[in-house]
C-alpha cells in the first residue's frame, strides 16, 4: 500500500465538511477545567488547539463559549504535537444540539 492509499483513506473518514471557526472552549476533565480554543468544526468533530492535549481515546465534556454556551461530549481521535487534538463530537438531543446545528448552518452560509 503506497502513501497515496493512506491519504485517500484518511480523507474518506472526513465525510462532513469542516468550517474554519475560532472560539474559546472550556474542557471539563475530571475535576479540572482546561481552557483551549477551536480551529475548525464539523457536524461530527472539531480541532481543539491546546498546548497540553489529552491522549487518544480520552473522553471529556467541552463548552463552546458563544453567546449561549454549547455543551458537546468529545473523544480524542488524533494528536498534533504542539498544536492540539482532533476530537469526535457527540451531541445529546435538545437545546445544545440545536445550538451546534445552528452554528454549523451559519458557518456553511458564510461560505456561499
NORCOR-V303963 format. One record per backbone hydrogen bond with DSSP energy under -1.0 kcal/mol. NH is the residue of the N-H (numbers start at 1). CO is the residue of the C=O. If there is no record, write none. Layout:
nh=(NH,NH)
co=(CO,CO)
This chain:
nh=(6,7,8,9,10,11,12,13,15,19,21,25,26,27,28,29,32,34,36,37,38,39,41,42,46,47,48,49,50,57,58,60,61,62,63,64,65,66,70,72,73,74,75,76,77,78,80,83,84,85,86,87,88,89,90,98,99,100,101,102,103,104,105,106,107,108,109,110)
co=(2,3,4,5,6,7,8,9,13,41,39,36,63,34,61,32,29,27,25,49,23,47,19,45,87,40,85,37,83,76,55,74,28,72,26,70,24,64,64,62,90,60,88,58,86,86,84,80,80,48,78,46,75,44,73,94,95,96,97,98,99,100,101,102,103,104,105,106)
